[in-house]
């Protein structure tokens, strides 16, 4: 199973992004082969939030377009919502303590802990995830 970071879905949605082609191809390929693509609910929220930011000006997407994208993904049998389970908090705590993380770094540790707990591979274009011991990661831009 794969767990997706929000940047992959943002790039897959945004046809104007230089990363669009690689992320869209990776997502489409993974959904088509049925490997299991897990997405936390907060990732869907971030995809909506970031793509509709008023600061993007004319590049901001209409919310209904982002919702349509998310609904289309949810209809796919290989797509599933994933949330932290009972072992998430101790894994999260261990990562934070081992790496001395605070502040904004906690978001990445939270996501890494989810993938580790599920025995999944995290899919992200953020190379910062490579610092987490025990985390398997794939970057669609490097494939």
C-alpha positions as CSV (number, residue, x, y, z in Angstrom):
1,X,0.0,0.0,0.0
2,X,1.0,3.6,-0.6
3,X,0.1,6.6,1.5
4,X,0.1,9.9,-0.3
5,X,1.5,13.2,0.9
6,X,-0.6,16.3,-0.2
7,X,2.1,17.5,-2.6
8,X,1.5,14.6,-5.0
9,X,-2.2,15.2,-5.2
10,X,-1.7,19.0,-5.6
11,X,0.7,18.4,-8.5
12,X,-1.6,15.7,-10.0
13,X,-4.5,18.3,-9.9
14,X,-2.6,21.4,-11.1
15,X,-2.0,21.0,-14.9
16,X,0.0,24.2,-14.7
17,X,2.6,22.7,-12.4
18,X,5.9,21.5,-13.8
19,X,5.5,18.4,-11.6
20,X,2.0,17.7,-12.9
21,X,2.9,15.1,-15.6
22,X,5.0,12.9,-13.3
23,X,2.7,13.0,-10.4
24,X,-0.5,12.5,-12.5
25,X,1.2,9.6,-14.3
26,X,2.3,8.0,-11.0
27,X,-1.1,8.4,-9.4
28,X,-3.0,7.1,-12.5
29,X,-0.6,4.1,-12.8
30,X,-0.9,3.2,-9.2
31,X,-4.7,3.4,-9.2
32,X,-4.9,1.4,-12.4
33,X,-2.7,-1.4,-11.1
34,X,-4.8,-1.5,-7.9
35,X,-1.9,-1.4,-5.6
36,X,-3.8,0.5,-2.9
37,X,-3.5,4.2,-2.6
38,X,-4.3,5.5,0.9
39,X,-5.0,9.2,1.6
40,X,-5.6,10.7,5.0
41,X,-8.5,13.0,5.3
42,X,-6.2,15.9,6.3
43,X,-4.4,15.5,3.0
44,X,-7.6,16.0,1.1
45,X,-8.2,19.1,3.1
46,X,-4.8,20.5,2.3
47,X,-5.3,19.8,-1.4
48,X,-8.5,21.8,-1.3
49,X,-6.9,24.6,0.9
50,X,-3.8,25.1,-1.1
51,X,-5.3,24.9,-4.5
52,X,-7.9,27.6,-3.6
53,X,-5.6,30.0,-1.8
54,X,-6.7,33.6,-2.7
55,X,-3.0,34.5,-2.8
56,X,-2.7,32.4,-6.0
57,X,-4.8,35.1,-7.8
58,X,-5.9,33.9,-11.2
59,X,-4.2,30.5,-10.6
60,X,-6.5,29.7,-7.6
61,X,-8.8,26.9,-8.6
62,X,-12.5,27.1,-8.0
63,X,-13.4,24.9,-5.0
64,X,-15.9,22.9,-7.0
65,X,-13.0,21.8,-9.4
66,X,-10.9,20.5,-6.5
67,X,-13.9,18.8,-5.0
68,X,-14.7,17.1,-8.3
69,X,-11.0,15.9,-8.5
70,X,-11.3,14.5,-4.9
71,X,-14.7,12.8,-5.6
72,X,-13.3,11.2,-8.8
73,X,-10.4,9.8,-6.8
74,X,-12.7,8.5,-4.1
75,X,-14.8,6.6,-6.7
76,X,-11.7,4.5,-7.6
77,X,-11.6,1.1,-5.9
78,X,-7.9,1.3,-5.2
79,X,-8.3,4.7,-3.4
80,X,-9.0,4.6,0.3
81,X,-9.1,7.0,3.2
82,X,-6.6,6.1,5.9
83,X,-6.4,7.4,9.4
84,X,-4.0,6.8,12.3
85,X,-4.5,3.6,14.3
86,X,-3.8,2.6,17.9
87,X,0.0,2.4,17.4
88,X,0.4,5.7,15.6
89,X,0.9,7.9,18.7
90,X,3.9,5.9,20.1
91,X,5.5,5.7,16.6
92,X,5.0,9.5,16.2
93,X,6.4,10.2,19.7
94,X,9.5,8.0,19.0
95,X,10.2,9.8,15.7
96,X,9.9,13.2,17.4
97,X,12.1,12.2,20.3
98,X,14.8,10.4,18.2
99,X,15.1,13.3,15.8
100,X,14.5,16.1,18.3
101,X,11.6,17.5,16.2
102,X,9.5,20.5,17.1
103,X,7.1,23.0,15.4
104,X,6.5,22.5,11.7
105,X,8.6,19.3,11.5
106,X,5.9,17.6,13.5
107,X,3.6,17.5,10.5
108,X,6.0,15.4,8.5
109,X,6.7,13.1,11.5
110,X,2.9,12.6,11.9
111,X,2.6,11.6,8.3
112,X,5.7,9.4,8.5
113,X,4.3,7.6,11.6
114,X,1.1,6.9,9.7
115,X,2.9,5.2,6.8
116,X,5.2,3.3,9.2
117,X,2.2,2.1,11.3
118,X,0.5,0.8,8.2
119,X,3.6,-0.8,6.7
120,X,3.0,1.4,3.7
121,X,5.3,3.4,1.4
122,X,5.0,7.1,1.6
123,X,4.7,8.9,-1.7
124,X,6.0,12.4,-1.6
125,X,8.1,14.9,-3.5
126,X,9.4,16.2,-0.2
127,X,12.9,14.9,0.3
128,X,12.8,15.8,3.9
129,X,11.0,12.6,4.6
130,X,14.3,10.7,4.0
131,X,15.3,11.6,7.6
132,X,12.8,9.2,9.2
133,X,14.2,5.8,10.1
134,X,12.0,2.9,9.1
135,X,10.1,4.9,6.5
136,X,9.9,3.7,2.9
137,X,9.4,6.6,0.4
138,X,8.8,7.0,-3.3
139,X,9.2,10.3,-5.2
140,X,7.2,10.3,-8.4
141,X,9.6,13.0,-9.7
142,X,12.5,10.5,-9.4
143,X,10.9,7.6,-11.2
